[in-house]
Amino acid sequence: MSRKQGGDAASICVICHGHMGESHERTDDPGAPTVVSGPRQGTRKARLCRLLTPNRKEPSMAIDFDAESGIGPKDPKKGELTTEEKALLGDIQGNILKSHGRDHSQHLFLKFDTTKANEARAWLVQLATKKVTSALKQWDESLTRAEIFEKSMKKQDPEAYRSDELAKKGSSIFINVMLSAKGYDALGLSSKKPKDATFCGGAAGAVSRLADPARKDWEAPYDTADLHALVIVADDDPGRVDAEAKAIAASLKGGTVVSTEVGKALRRGKNGPVHEHFGFVDGVSNPLFFAKDIPQKSDDIKRWNPGAGLNLALAKDPGGKATTGYGSFLVYRKLEQDINQFNKDRHELAKALAKEDQRTEPNHADWQLAGAYMVGRFPDGFPVSEKATPEGANNDIPNNFNFDADTKGLKCPFQSHIRKTNPRGDTTKLGETLKKERTHRISRRAISYEKKGKVGLLFLCVQKNIETQFEFMQKLWVNNPTFVQQNPRTGLDPLIGQGTPESQQWPAKYGSEKKIPLSLQQSVHMRGGEYFFLPSMSCLMSMATTS
């Protein structure tokens, strides 16, 4: 049995496809991956199919999309990507399996002219051919950068060495391109569009589900414009970003740039961890997809394993190659942060903590603990479930923790932001398995912004399924006042929860069963957004034709 998809012929095994949730695709290209998923990898039927498919060239290994041990070598100095892994990474865009890591970016929102769809498609092919960064290119550049940083630690002046070497061998400008459902339609590419209902409904279709503001109240252009595509340009040099963004805009055919958002990473020190405008370290606990990034000692992942299978982020691209064509759904939300409101709430909680200690005014420790109760971590990233004081900015940021020793929320309140968005096993109390809970994780790719006196986060996250990942998290965890506890009610996430604020229970003293009732106000406001799909490189290269 054969089929044609995205211009490439591939044979699909009729023997084991669909058997016990198991599927694998084969190709006559020895460099393309065999994708195996399900509980019975390598079963008799899978072996039988290999005997009955003629001229099969066996790849060196299969890529298990469910495995949470990561792809690639554990130590890039001692190993390298397999042929299959190189083929897969060469066909997916960067910034999906790992953040591009650049400190400056511009987000160009495009609208295509339906009467000039041919020109627009040809332009996209050129953009993909010359500029878009594949995951394989990102991998190669990351190894070069890591080598420079490692060597610099042995130099008399590490900073000077890094600056010189990065100038000579530094990473190239990073570029992503993605399409909305309306973008596919405007380009006449409906046959290549993912047929996912949530994606096709767009961010505007999710307003009632997520308790978002009405679209008419969003900022322009999100309030009315059809956003067909998003191009992300990123680099550590803002001047290079600006020049490249202008060059891309000038080269655009068959469309216009509707709007541009400018992002800038806020760091503690030149190469320190990223934080957001409230002052807390951000992006600490993202899923890890590469073996080299996952701690190898069992004790280091005993309480929480950050590893993730490719199925958490990659979705089959109907317009890409049958074997390596994968993309990812991206949620884009502009989130304005009200620093004054956040600090006011933090101060009220700090005052309540001081009052419990027979003091009229809060001290610095109260202020620190109040913020940690709200976020779930101290500003330096140390989890409040582990201790009542921060660890210090120069120490590693822990991620190997869970809430098993804090089942009553006496140290990290149930409503804390990180506990609402990543409950780390709390859902087992509600009858869900930890394995299932972990399938709701998202991979955040956010960056801060500042514009016309307002600040916030350009929130981006990638996932295989928007409905069961981002929307599930926002609707059933973040906005749900009875998650994770019904009596007394947990209330909303104090940072990004949307709905009617209500009184919440806060520990009167760290670890104490006595609680303080206090209601906080919303300090993060959604100002607009859209749902996009990051097509595979093979899909982008084939967009000159509509079939």
C-alpha positions in Angstrom: 0.0 0.0 0.0 1.4 3.4 -0.9 0.3 7.0 -0.6 1.6 10.3 -1.7 1.9 13.1 0.8 3.6 16.5 0.4 5.2 15.4 -2.9 7.0 12.3 -1.4 6.0 8.7 -1.9 6.0 6.5 1.2 4.8 3.0 2.0 2.6 2.5 5.0 2.6 -1.0 6.5 -0.9 -2.5 6.5 0.2 -5.3 8.8 1.1 -3.4 12.0 -0.4 0.0 11.4 -3.0 0.6 14.0 -2.3 -2.6 15.9 -2.5 -2.1 19.6 -2.1 1.6 19.2 1.2 0.9 17.3 2.2 2.4 14.0 5.3 2.8 12.0 6.0 4.3 8.6 8.7 3.1 6.3 10.4 4.9 3.5 13.0 3.8 1.0 15.1 6.7 2.2 17.6 5.2 4.7 18.0 8.6 6.3 14.4 9.1 7.3 13.2 8.0 10.7 11.0 5.0 11.5 8.5 6.4 14.0 7.3 3.9 16.6 4.7 4.7 19.2 2.6 2.7 21.6 3.3 0.1 24.3 4.3 -2.8 22.0 7.3 -1.6 20.1 9.1 -4.3 18.2 6.2 -6.8 18.4 5.8 -9.9 16.2 3.6 -8.0 13.8 6.1 -5.2 13.5 8.9 -7.7 12.8 6.7 -9.5 10.3 6.0 -6.3 8.4 9.8 -5.9 7.9 9.9 -9.2 6.2 6.9 -8.5 3.9 7.9 -5.0 2.7 10.2 -5.4 -0.3 13.4 -3.5 -0.7 13.3 -2.1 2.8 16.4 -0.3 3.9 16.6 -0.7 7.6 17.5 2.5 9.5 20.0 2.3 12.3 17.3 2.7 15.0 13.7 3.8 15.5 12.8 7.2 17.0 10.4 6.6 19.9 8.1 9.6 20.1 6.9 8.5 23.5 10.2 8.1 25.2 11.0 10.8 27.8 14.8 10.0 27.8 15.4 12.5 25.1 16.9 12.2 21.5 20.5 12.8 20.5 23.6 11.8 22.4 23.8 12.2 26.2 27.2 13.7 25.7 27.8 15.4 22.3 31.5 15.0 22.8 31.2 11.3 22.8 28.4 10.7 20.4 26.3 12.4 17.7 22.9 12.4 16.2 21.8 9.3 14.4 21.0 9.5 10.7 17.3 9.3 11.5 17.5 12.1 14.1 19.4 14.3 11.6 16.7 13.7 9.0 13.9 14.6 11.5 15.6 17.7 12.9 16.4 18.8 9.4 12.7 18.8 8.5 11.3 20.6 11.6 11.8 24.2 12.5 13.9 25.4 15.4 12.4 26.8 18.6 10.1 23.9 18.9 12.2 21.3 20.8 14.3 23.9 22.4 14.1 27.7 22.7 16.3 29.7 20.3 17.7 31.5 23.4 18.3 34.9 21.7 17.8 38.0 23.9 16.1 40.2 21.2 13.4 39.5 18.8 10.8 41.0 16.5 7.5 39.4 15.7 6.2 40.3 12.2 2.4 39.7 11.7 1.5 39.3 8.1 -1.7 39.5 6.1 -1.7 38.0 2.6 -3.6 39.3 -0.5 -5.8 36.5 -1.7 -5.5 37.8 -5.2 -1.8 37.4 -5.1 -1.6 34.1 -3.4 0.9 32.7 -5.9 3.3 35.5 -5.2 3.0 35.0 -1.4 3.5 31.3 -1.7 6.6 31.7 -3.8 7.9 34.2 -1.3 7.4 31.7 1.6 9.4 29.1 -0.4 12.3 31.6 -0.8 12.1 32.5 2.9 12.3 28.9 3.9 15.1 28.2 1.5 17.3 31.1 2.5 16.4 32.1 6.0 14.2 29.9 8.2 16.2 28.0 10.9 15.8 24.3 11.1 16.1 22.4 14.3 19.2 20.7 12.9 20.9 24.0 12.3 19.9 25.2 15.8 21.5 22.0 17.2 24.8 22.5 15.4 25.0 26.2 16.4 24.2 25.4 20.0 27.1 22.9 20.2 29.5 25.5 18.9 28.2 28.1 21.4 28.5 25.6 24.3 32.1 24.8 23.3 33.0 28.5 23.3 31.5 29.0 26.8 33.3 25.9 28.1 36.7 27.0 26.8 36.2 30.5 28.1 36.1 29.2 31.7 39.8 28.2 31.3 40.9 31.6 30.0 42.3 34.5 32.1 39.5 36.8 30.8 36.5 34.5 30.1 34.2 37.4 29.0 36.7 38.8 26.5 37.3 35.3 25.1 33.6 34.7 24.7 33.0 38.0 23.0 35.8 37.5 20.5 34.8 33.9 19.7 31.1 34.5 19.5 31.8 37.4 17.1 33.8 35.0 14.8 31.7 31.8 15.2 28.5 33.0 16.8 25.0 31.8 16.0 23.3 33.1 12.9 20.1 35.2 13.1 17.2 32.9 14.0 14.1 32.9 11.9 10.7 31.1 12.4 7.7 31.3 10.2 4.2 30.0 11.0 0.7 30.2 9.6 -2.8 30.7 11.1 -5.7 28.6 9.8 -6.9 31.7 7.9 -3.4 32.1 6.5 -3.6 28.6 5.0 -6.9 29.5 3.4 -5.8 32.9 2.1 -2.8 31.1 0.4 -5.1 28.5 -1.2 -3.3 25.8 0.9 -6.3 24.3 2.6 -5.1 20.8 1.6 -1.9 21.4 3.6 -3.8 22.9 6.6 -4.0 20.8 9.8 -7.6 19.8 10.3 -7.6 20.6 14.1 -10.8 22.2 15.2 -9.3 24.3 18.0 -6.5 25.6 15.7 -9.0 26.4 12.9 -11.2 28.3 15.4 -8.3 30.6 16.3 -7.7 32.5 19.4 -10.9 34.5 18.9 -12.9 31.2 19.0 -11.5 30.5 22.4 -12.7 33.6 24.2 -15.6 32.1 26.0 -13.7 28.9 26.8 -10.8 30.7 28.4 -12.7 33.7 30.0 -10.6 36.0 27.8 -11.7 39.6 27.2 -14.1 40.0 24.2 -12.2 40.4 21.0 -13.5 44.0 20.5 -11.6 44.9 23.7 -8.2 43.5 22.4 -5.5 45.8 21.3 -5.1 46.6 17.6 -4.5 44.9 15.3 -5.6 41.8 17.3 -9.1 43.2 17.7 -10.1 43.1 14.0 -7.3 42.1 11.7 -6.9 38.6 10.2 -3.3 37.6 11.1 -2.3 35.1 8.4 1.3 34.5 9.3 3.9 35.3 12.0 7.6 35.6 11.2 10.0 35.7 14.3 13.4 37.2 13.9 15.8 36.8 16.8 19.4 37.5 17.7 21.5 38.7 20.7 22.2 41.9 18.8 19.1 44.1 18.5 20.6 46.0 15.6 20.9 42.8 13.6 17.4 41.9 14.4 16.0 45.2 13.2 18.0 45.1 10.0 16.9 41.6 9.2 13.2 42.3 10.1 13.3 45.3 7.7 14.9 43.2 5.0 12.2 40.5 5.3 9.4 43.1 5.3 10.9 44.7 2.2 11.1 41.4 0.4 7.5 40.4 1.2 5.4 39.6 -1.9 1.7 39.2 -2.0 1.1 40.6 1.5 1.7 43.3 4.1 3.2 43.5 7.5 0.2 44.3 9.7 2.0 44.8 13.0 5.4 44.2 14.7 6.0 43.3 18.4 9.4 43.8 19.8 10.7 41.4 22.5 13.7 41.7 24.9 14.8 39.1 27.4 15.4 40.5 30.9 18.4 38.8 32.6 20.1 38.8 35.9 23.5 39.7 34.7 24.8 39.5 31.2 24.4 35.7 30.9 22.2 35.1 33.9 18.8 33.5 34.1 15.8 35.3 32.4 13.2 37.0 34.6 9.9 38.7 33.8 8.7 42.2 34.8 7.5 41.2 38.2 11.1 40.3 39.0 10.9 36.5 39.1 13.0 34.0 37.2 11.0 32.7 34.2 11.0 29.6 32.0 12.7 27.3 34.5 10.7 24.1 34.2 10.2 23.6 30.5 10.0 20.1 29.1 13.4 18.8 27.8 13.6 16.9 24.5 17.3 16.3 24.1 19.2 13.7 26.1 22.1 16.1 26.7 19.8 18.5 28.6 18.2 16.0 30.9 20.1 15.2 34.1 21.6 11.7 33.9 21.8 10.8 37.5 18.7 9.1 38.8 18.7 11.1 42.0 18.6 14.3 40.0 15.2 13.4 38.5 13.9 11.3 41.4 11.2 13.9 42.4 10.6 15.4 39.0 11.7 14.3 35.6 11.8 17.2 33.1 12.3 14.9 30.2 9.5 14.7 27.5 8.7 12.6 24.5 8.5 14.2 21.1 4.7 13.6 21.1 4.4 16.4 23.6 5.5 19.0 21.0 5.4 17.5 17.5 2.2 17.1 15.4 2.1 15.5 12.0 2.2 18.1 9.2 -0.3 17.2 6.4 1.7 19.2 4.0 5.1 17.8 4.8 7.0 14.6 4.0 5.3 11.4 5.0 8.1 10.3 7.3 9.9 13.4 8.6 7.2 16.1 8.2 6.3 17.3 11.6 5.3 20.7 12.9 3.9 22.2 16.1 0.9 24.3 17.2 1.8 27.6 18.7 -0.3 29.7 21.0 0.5 33.5 20.9 -0.9 35.8 23.6 0.1 39.3 24.4 -0.1 39.6 28.2 0.2 43.0 29.8 1.6 42.9 33.4 0.2 45.4 35.9 3.3 45.8 38.2 1.5 48.2 40.5 -1.4 45.8 41.1 1.0 42.9 41.6 3.0 44.8 44.2 -0.1 46.0 45.9 -1.4 42.5 46.3 2.0 41.3 47.4 2.2 44.1 50.0 -1.3 43.2 51.4 -0.3 39.6 51.8 3.0 40.6 53.4 1.1 42.8 55.9 -1.1 39.9 56.8 1.9 37.7 57.4 3.4 40.5 59.6 0.2 40.8 61.6 0.2 37.1 62.4 3.7 37.7 63.8 2.5 40.5 66.0 4.1 43.2 63.8 2.4 46.3 62.3 4.6 46.5 59.2 6.0 43.8 57.0 9.8 43.3 56.7 11.8 42.1 53.8 11.3 38.5 54.7 7.5 39.0 54.7 7.8 40.6 51.3 9.9 37.8 49.9 7.6 35.1 51.3 4.4 36.8 50.1 5.8 36.9 46.5 6.9 33.3 46.7 3.4 32.2 47.9 1.9 33.9 44.9 4.4 32.6 42.3 5.5 29.4 43.9 9.2 30.4 43.7 11.2 33.2 45.1 12.6 35.8 42.7 15.8 33.8 42.4 13.8 30.8 41.2 14.1 28.7 44.4 10.8 26.8 45.1 8.9 27.9 48.2 7.8 24.3 48.8 11.5 23.5 49.7 12.3 26.3 52.2 10.9 29.6 53.5 13.8 31.8 52.2 15.5 32.3 48.9 18.7 30.5 48.1 20.6 33.2 46.3 21.1 34.4 42.8 24.4 32.6 42.2 23.1 29.1 42.9 21.5 26.6 40.5 17.7 26.9 40.2 16.1 23.6 41.4 13.6 21.7 39.3 13.9 18.3 40.9 11.0 18.7 43.3 7.3 17.9 43.7 4.6 18.6 46.3 4.4 15.2 47.9 5.6 16.5 51.2 3.2 19.5 51.0 -0.1 17.8 50.4 -2.1 20.5 52.3 -0.5 23.5 50.6 1.1 24.7 53.8 4.3 25.8 52.1 3.4 26.3 48.5 -0.3 27.2 48.4 -2.4 25.3 45.9 -3.2 28.5 44.0 0.5 29.5 43.5 1.2 30.1 39.8 3.7 27.2 39.3 1.4 24.7 41.2 -1.6 25.7 39.1 0.3 25.4 35.8 2.4 22.4 36.7 0.9 20.4 39.6 3.7 17.8 39.7 1.4 15.0 40.8 -1.3 16.9 42.6 -3.9 15.5 40.1 -3.4 12.0 41.5 -5.7 13.1 44.3 -8.4 13.6 41.7 -7.9 10.2 40.1 -5.6 11.1 37.3 -2.3 9.4 36.8 1.0 11.3 36.8 1.6 10.0 33.3 -1.6 11.5 32.1 -1.0 14.8 33.9 2.4 15.1 32.2 0.7 15.1 28.8 -0.8 18.5 29.5 2.6 20.2 29.7 3.5 23.0 27.3 6.8 24.3 26.1 7.0 28.0 26.7 8.9 30.3 24.4 8.0 33.7 25.8 9.9 37.0 25.9 9.2 40.2 27.7 8.2 43.5 26.0 7.9 47.2 26.9 6.0 49.6 24.7 4.5 53.0 25.3 4.9 52.8 29.0 3.3 49.4 29.3 5.1 46.1 30.0 4.4 42.5 29.8 5.1 39.1 28.2 4.8 38.0 24.6 3.6 34.6 25.6 4.3 31.8 23.1 4.1 28.1 23.7 4.3 25.1 21.4 2.5 21.8 21.7 1.1 18.9 19.8 -2.5 19.7 20.7 -3.8 23.1 21.8 -7.0 21.7 23.3 -5.4 19.1 25.6 -2.4 21.2 26.5 -2.6 25.0 26.6 -6.4 25.3 26.8 -6.7 22.4 29.2 -4.2 24.1 31.5 -5.8 27.6 31.3 -9.4 26.4 31.6 -9.3 23.5 33.9 -6.4 24.4 36.1 -5.5 28.1 36.0 -9.1 29.5 35.8 -10.7 26.7 37.9 -11.4 27.8 41.5 -11.8 24.2 42.6 -8.5 23.0 41.2 -6.8 21.4 43.0 -8.9 21.6 46.1 -12.7 22.0 46.4 -13.1 22.6 50.2 -12.0 25.2 50.9 -11.8 26.3 47.2 -8.4 27.0 45.8 -9.4 30.1 43.8 -7.7 31.4 40.6 -4.1 31.4 39.7 -3.0 34.8 41.3 -1.0 35.8 38.2 -2.8 34.6 35.1 -6.1 33.4 36.3 -9.2 34.8 34.6 -12.6 34.9 36.2 -14.1 36.3 39.4 -11.6 36.8 42.2 -12.5 35.2 45.5 -11.0 34.9 49.0 -8.1 32.4 49.1 -6.4 30.6 51.9 -2.7 31.6 52.5 -0.5 30.0 55.2 -0.3 32.3 58.2 3.2 31.0 58.9 5.4 28.9 56.7 4.3 25.3 57.2 1.4 26.2 59.5 -2.1 24.8 59.2 -3.5 28.2 60.2 -4.6 30.1 57.1 -5.2 33.8 56.2 -8.2 34.6 54.0 -7.3 37.2 51.3 -8.5 38.0 47.9 -6.1 39.2 45.2 -6.9 41.1 42.0 -5.9 40.2 38.5 -2.5 41.6 37.6 -2.0 40.1 34.1 -4.3 41.0 31.3 -4.7 39.3 27.9 -4.5 42.0 25.1 -4.8 39.8 22.0 -3.4 36.8 20.3 -3.8 34.0 17.7 -3.2 30.3 17.1 -0.5 29.3 14.6 1.1 26.2 13.1 4.8 25.9 12.5 5.0 23.9 9.2 7.8 21.4 8.5 10.6 22.6 6.3 9.4 20.1 3.6 6.0 21.7 3.7 7.4 25.2 3.4 9.5 24.2 0.4 6.5 22.7 -1.4 4.2 25.8 -1.0 4.7 27.0 -4.5 2.0 24.5 -5.4 -1.4 24.1 -3.7 -1.5 20.3 -3.9 
